[in-house]
Amino acid sequence: MHRAKPGSGAKETNNVDTKITLDQRPRHVSSIRPDQGYLVAFSTSADQFAFDNGIFSKVLAEEIRRPQQNIADAMKRVSDRVAMAKAASFQKPTFDYGLQGQPPCFVSCDPSSGNRFYDCANCPWMRIIPAGKGMIGSPVSEPGRGKDEAAQQAAVIARDFAMGVYEVTVAEWTACVRDGGCPKLSTWAADNPNPLIPATSISHDDALSFLGWLSRQSGRAYRLPSDTEWEYASRAGASSAFPWGDSITPSEANYDHTARYQGSPTSPYRGYPEAVSGYPPNSFGLYQMQGNVWEWTSQCLDAACRNRAVRGGSFESVPAALRSANRFGVAPTKRRDDVGLRVARDLEPDEAGVGG
């Protein structure tokens, strides 16, 4: 068994049961190729214990044999699985890396994984959402339109920002809980132990606790998306009711599939959240902006901020609730088993091309 020792350097503060170094520096070439760099994975952080041949080593050995993922994918999955493990003591893997360009693959690459990044071991995957102009709100003729929805109009996003590729997962939330940064909440993990299901029963106040923990872990200022940012990212350039068009089918999102929208087809009711990667992404590469779980935004819906806007609909929602313009008000302290979150943050000057 190892325990981390105090020290000055990041690598010296971690005693580990496994360390992997990928050194791709050229010996005879002065220029830097896009696939050069290094990655060092520590099985635990400076204040925790790790066991010889422990959970980190076991999970890592399994993940590096998994096809369709690069090194960054593998390390993220290792961190998530270790966070969910029912081990005698909690380990929080940490990474030190200087990879340039797209990370290399162990077996084969997932073609959909490009241009995404994360800032720490249990941080969510992020993508850069480009600045631009897009339509928000709904035309008065849109079926299912609510009285609180703005008339369709152009909105301008002046600067690029980063947004979660997926809804925050139960594995990411569990890492925060076990690190003392978040409350332990009821989740769907007992029914579905998949670490990629979304974290649920999260109040707005709980979400702020997670964002604070995430910011401390990563050194980046995480936040909730604004109401306009969320809709801009959800639409990904579309002006239709849904990002994919004006109709909906059960193959496009997780909602109450027994309900219809404009004569849409139906299927048996599922009644539970699915893996955050379970349906096709939108044109910005974001998954399940529609359905699965409602997502918190920073928007207040009244002067006293007694209700905050959640967006996107959930596995319990009728299809009209999944329209990009739709919003729903929830008290900041309320916890619902169909509400989660997706994170956002501003880009810093040193992050030019971070996702490329």
C-alpha positions, -999 to +999 in steps of 0.1 A: +000+000+000+012+035-008+004+069+007+013+102-010+042+121+006+043+159+009+066+175-016+070+204-039+067+189-073+034+176-087+050+143-097+067+139-063+036+143-043+020+111-056+030+075-046+012+052-070+006+016-078+009+023-115+026+050-136+025+052-173+046+076-193+041+082-230+072+100-243+069+109-280+097+134-282+118+130-313+155+122-308+168+137-341+140+161-352+139+196-339+103+204-351+073+193-330+049+170-347+011+172-337+012+137-321+041+145-297+041+150-260+037+129-228+011+117-204+017+104-168-012+088-149-011+085-111-034+061-094-042+085-067-038+121-055-014+135-029-036+130+001-049+095-006-040+058-005-034+034-033-030-004-031-005-025-050-024-043-078-054-023-068-085-010-085-067+015-107-043-011-120-071-035-128-093-009-145-064+005-165-054-029-178-089-034-190-093+000-206-061+000-226-074-031-245-107-015-254-109-004-290-124+028-303-108+052-279-076+072-276-054+077-246-074+106-233-106+085-236-090+056-218-078+078-188-112+095-185-130+061-184-104+048-158-111+078-136-149+074-139-148+037-131-124+042-101-148+068-087-177+044-089-158+014-075-169-001-042-134-002-028-121-001+008-107+034+002-114+060-024-087+067-050-088+098-072-065+093-102-046+124-114-029+131-147+001+152-158+001+156-196+016+177-224+000+161-254-002+181-286-029+176-312-052+146-311-040+120-286-029+087-301-050+056-298-042+023-281-062+000-304-083+021-327-099+055-327-135+066-323-142+089-352-167+109-332-143+118-304-123+145-321-121+181-309-132+175-274-111+179-242-113+178-204-095+197-177-089+172-150-093+135-143-130+136-134-139+167-153-166+165-180-157+163-216-160+197-232-163+212-267-158+247-280-190+263-291-182+289-318-193+325-316-220+335-341-256+344-347-285+320-343-322+319-339-338+315-304-374+316-293-403+301-313-427+313-340-463+317-329-472+289-353-450+263-336-471+235-321-467+232-284-454+267-280-457+281-244-469+315-234-435+323-218-415+317-249-399+346-267-408+354-303-383+339-326-354+363-331-317+363-338-293+361-309-256+369-311-230+350-291-200+373-292-173+349-280-165+312-282-172+293-250-169+257-238-198+235-230-201+199-218-203+173-245-226+153-222-248+158-192-228+154-160-225+117-153-231+098-121-194+089-121-184+126-122-208+135-095-196+105-073-161+118-076-172+151-062-192+134-034-162+112-024-139+142-024-162+160+000-174+187-025-210+176-032-239+161-013-247+124-018-280+122-038-303+095-049-295+084-084-305+057-109-272+039-103-289+012-082-310+003-112-283+009-138-246+009-126-234+023-159-211+052-150-223+071-181-259+076-169-266+112-159-265+124-123-300+133-112-320+148-082-297+178-084-310+211-072-296+244-085-278+248-052-263+213-056-252+222-091-233+253-077-215+230-053-204+207-081-192+237-102-172+250-073-155+217-068-149+213-105-133+248-106-110+240-077-100+207-093-093+221-128-081+257-121-108+268-146-139+288-137-169+265-145-205+278-145-239+270-157-248+281-193-270+311-196-305+306-211-294+321-244-262+300-245-281+268-238-306+274-266-279+285-291-259+254-283-290+232-285-301+245-319-266+243-333-277+266-362-312+251-366-343+273-365-367+244-364-386+231-333-359+205-327-323+206-337-329+179-363-362+193-377-399+200-369-408+164-361-396+138-336-393+100-333-383+077-305-349+071-321-339+107-317-342+113-280-352+098-246-387+111-237-421+097-230-423+076-262-460+069-257-469+105-263-472+121-298-461+154-314-479+163-346-487+126-352-453+113-344-447+076-340-448+060-305-431+032-287-433+016-252-426+038-222-391+034-208-392+057-178-356+060-169-325+080-180-301+064-204-264+067-210-254+103-218-240+092-252-272+071-260-285+092-289-269+110-319-252+144-312-263+177-327-243+196-352-221+211-324-212+176-312-233+178-280-253+148-269-288+146-255-295+184-253-330+171-259-345+146-235-329+123-209-328+149-180-337+185-177-306+207-175-301+238-152-293+272-166-284+304-147-316+321-158-340+335-132-377+334-143-389+360-118-376+391-101-370+373-068-354+343-085-378+319-069-375+298-100-347+290-123-350+278-159-343+242-168-341+232-204-343+203-228-370+180-213-364+146-197-372+109-200-406+117-184-415+146-208-440+147-236-422+154-269-433+191-271-412+198-240-381+189-259-384+218-283-353+240-282-374+271-273-391+254-243-382+262-207-395+251-174-392+268-139-379+249-109-372+263-074-334+265-068-336+242-037-358+215-053-345+181-063-362+161-090-352+127-102-353+140-138-332+171-134-294+171-139-269+196-154-245+204-182-215+226-175-201+256-193-171+279-189-155+308-207-123+302-226-091+317-214-064+335-235-041+305-234-067+281-248-067+291-285-073+259-304-076+238-273-101+214-288-084+211-322 
